[in-house]
Amino acid sequence: MVGTGVHIFDRMTRELSGEYLLGIETTDRDRNGKQHRIKVGVKRARVGRGTGAPGVFEVRSRRTFEADTTPPHPGEASAGTSIRNALRAPLLASGLPIRISNYVLLDADRSKVRVVLAAEIGEKFTQPTRLAIGYELMDAAGQVVGGHAAPETLTPTADGRLRYRQEFSVPPGAYTFKIAATDATGRLGSLDRPVSAELVKAGPVWIADLIVNDERSADRGADLDVEPIVASGRFTVAVDMRTAPGELPKDTVVSLEVTDPSGKRAMTSPATMISSSDGARHVVRATVDAAGLPPGLYVARVIVRVPGQPSAAVGRAFQCVR
């Protein structure tokens, strides 16, 4: 079967040309930090999904809104409008660079996972800076399951990017995270990222994402970085795993390897696993001497081998610098 796909692009063109930005004026009663329901409709009949009948419309819009609880600084009201517009726009804004990475971790509620979104915004910042920031997390059906827009004061990393972090407790599934930010000069950036909120499974073992930290920063607790940087010549890795109480197979083995971007193994290192008293949580830790690695990009991988099951692995890219 051969086709041009013209009808698909025609539909995209019609939908983009039929996009409208509607605004509402909030009252003091709305400014309570809670989600408020909102509905957008038209007077013509709603089209059935997939019918495409002419003369009728299907309206897609957000279902809730949240008003800021604190009055904005001078100029921040217009910045907030820019953020909300950027979150609705089908195209991304590139005036302010944004990088994102995500971590899927264990949640106290076993029916959910904890998703942490780590972002770095802008460049060449030397001191804490106040930005207007907004974000939305949408599920596979396009419904907003979390969102907020407010001014934030962010601290720069050593390489001058402003660090930002959000986390959510959600059921496993496919999501999309979109973030927008603008600075005092009006530079606006936005970025969206698909998020697979799933733990890796090896038989009865559920495995969270790998966390990599330079050993010097690990002393202050685990940082969840967009791209970890190892500058001291040593780094730590950490992975949390979960089973039903007492159901970790006896001969389960964990190991650590580091590969270069081509997948060639650069080194291996031993890893230790410690289980909780009830046998339901299992923590894998390792400290790696990377002094012999040349500067560059690498991938750390923890491999879990459960007897009678295919092996499973979780990995994280990191930069080795001198």
N, C-alpha and C positions, 0 to 999 in steps of 0.2 A: 504494500500500500504506500503510495507516495502522495504527499500533500504539501502545501505551502505554509499552512498554519496561519493564513491571512485572517481567518475569522477570530482566532485567538487574540491577535494583536488589535483587531478592530474592537473587540470587547474591552481590552485594556485601555484603549484610547477613549472609548465612551465613558468608562468608569472614572478615569482620571479627569476627564473634562467635566464630569458631573460631580466633582468634589467641591464641597462648600465648607468654609470655616465659620462656625456660628459661635458667638460669645454670649455669656450671661453675666449679669451683675450680681455679685454675692452681697449678702447682708451680714450684719454682725452676728446674727443667729447661726449663720452657716460656718462661722470661723470657730469651730469647736474641735478640729482635728479628726473628725469622723467622716466616713464615706456617706455621700448623699446620692440618692437615686436621681437619674435624669433620663428623659425619654425624648427622642426626636422622631416626628412622624410627618407624613404628608397626607393630603386629603384623597389621593387616588388609592386604589386598592393595592395591596401588597402582592408582589409577584411570588409565585411558588418557586421553591429552590429548583433551579435547573430548567424552568420552563421558558424563560426569556421572552415571555409574551409582551408584545408592543403596547405602549400606552399605560403600563403599570410599572410600579417601582418597588425595589427592595432597598430600604434605608439601613445602612450600616453606620453605627455611631457608638460612642462610648456609653456605658450604662451608669456610671457613677462619676462623681467629682469630689474633690477634697479641697477646701479653702484653707489658705495659710492662717495659722493661729496667731502670728505676730505681725504688726505693721511693718511694711518694707522700709528700708533706707531710701533716701532720695534717689530716684532713678531706677529703683529695683522693680517698681510696678511694671514699667515698660519692658524690663528684662524678663520678668515673669511671663508676659505675653509672648515674647520671642521664644521662650522655652516651650510653652504650650503649643505654639504654632509649629515649632520644629518637631515635636513629638507626633504631630498629626500629619506632617508633610510626607509624601511618598518618596521624596528625594532627600539625601543626606546633606548636611551642611559641613563644609570643610575649613571654615575660618579658624577653628580651634582644634588642634589634633587631639584625638582620643584613642586610647588603646584599652582593650578589655580582655580579661581572662576569667574563667569561672572554675569553681571547685564544687564538687558534689560530695557532701560529707554525711556521716551518720546523724540522725535526728533522735531526740529523746522519744518521740512518737515513732514506733517501728513501722507504722503505715505510711510515713512520710520520709523525705530526705531534706537535708539542709543545703541550700544552694547559696554560695557566696560569690558575688560578682565583684571582682577587683578591677578598678579602672585607674588609668593615669591620664591626666588632662594637661594639655599645653606643653610648653617647654621653656627652659631658661628662666624659671622662677627661682628666686633666691630667698624668699621669705613667705610666711603664711599669707594667703591671698583669699579674698572673699569672691566667690562666684555665685551666679544663679544657676541652679542645677535642677533638672527634672528627670524622672525615669518612669518607665512602665514595664511590667512583666505581663506578657499575654500567653494564654494557653494555646493549644493546637486549634481550638475553635475560634480564636481571635478575641476571647473575652479577657479583659484586664483583671488580673488576680492580685495585683499590687502596683501602686504608683504614688508618686509624691512630687511636688515642685516647691522649692524653697531656697533661700540663700544659704550657702555653706562656706565656712572658712576652712581651707584645706592647707595642709603642710606639704612642702615640696620634698621629693626624694633627693638623693645625692646627685642625680643627673638632671635636676631641675624640673621634673614633672610633678604635678599636684596629684596626691594620692586620694582616691575616693573608694568607698566600699559600701555595699549593701548586701543584706542576706535575707533569705526567705525560707520558710518551712512549707513545703508543698508536696502533694502526692507525686509519685514518679510519673514522668511523661515528657512530652516535647513542649518547649516554651520558646518565646522570643523576648529578649531583653533589649529595650531601646533607651538610650540616654542622650540628653542634650545639655549643653552648658554654654554660658556666655560670660565674658569678663567685663571689667569696667569700661574697656574701650569699645565694647560692642562686638568683639569677635565671637562668632557663634560656631559651635561644632556639634555634630550629632553622629551617633553610630548605633547600629542594631546588631545583635548577635544571637544566632540560634543556640539554645541550651538544651542538651539532652540530660534531663534530671534523672539519671538512672545509676544505680550502683552496679559494679561489675560482679558477675556471679561465677563461682567455681564450686560446683556441687552444692553442698549445704552452706558455703561460705559467701557472704556478701562483702564486697571490698569497696571502700571509699577511695577518693582521689588521692594521689600522691602529693605531699607537701615537701618542697625543697627550700632550705635556708642556708645562707652562709653561717658557718659555725659561730662567728662573733655575734651576729644578730640573733642566733638561736638562744643565746643566753638570756635574752629579754622576752622569750616566748616566740611561738611560731608566727611568722609573717606570711600572709597570703598575697604574694606579689604577682603582677601581670607577667613578668619574666624575671625569675630569680637571678641574681648576680652573685657569683662566687669570686671574691677578691682576696680572701685570706689564705687560699690554698686548701681549705678543708670545708666540707659542707655536711649537713645532716639531712636525712630523709625520714619521713614519718607517714605511716599508713594505718588507718583504723579498719578493723574487720569485725563482722558480727555473725554469730550463728545462734541457733536455739541453744539454751543452756546445756552445757556439757556435750554438745554435738560436733565439736571440732574433731575431724578424724585424726587419730593418733599420729600417723606418719605424714601429716601435712608439712611441707617444706617451703620456706621462703628464701629468695635470693635476690641480690641486687646486681644490676649491670649498668654500665654507662656506654652509650653508643655515640658515634659522630653523626652528622646529618645524613650520611649515606646509609646508615644502619650498621656500619662496621663497629664491632665491639672494641671499645677503647680500654675498658678495665672492668673488673668485677670486685665485689666487696661482700664480706659476710654481713648478715642482718640477723637481729634477734627478735623473738616474738614472746610477748608476755601476755598472759590471759588473766581476766578478772576472776574474782573469787567464785562467781557463779558460772564461769565458763561460757559466758555469752559474748563478751567483748575481748578482742585480741589486738594488741598494739604491736606493730612492727616498727623498729627503730634501727638506724644505722648511722655511724659517723664515718665519712669517707675522706681519705687523704688524696686530694686532687692536685697536689703540687707538681706531679709529673705530667699533667695534661697541658698541652699548648693552649694559648688563648683561643677562644672560639665558642661556637654553639654546640651544645651536647644535649642528649636526652638521658635522664635517669629513669630506670624501669625497675619496679619491684615485681617479681614473678612468683606466683603462688601455685604450688603443685599439690593437688589433693589426690590421693590414691584412687585410681579407677575413673578419674575425670580429666578432661582436657585442661591443660594449664591455662591460667589467666594472668594478665599483667595490667598494671596501671603505670603511666609514665608522665613525666613533666620535663619540658625543655628548660634549659638554663644557660646562662652565659658565664664562661670562665674568663676572667680578666686578670691582669697583673698590674 
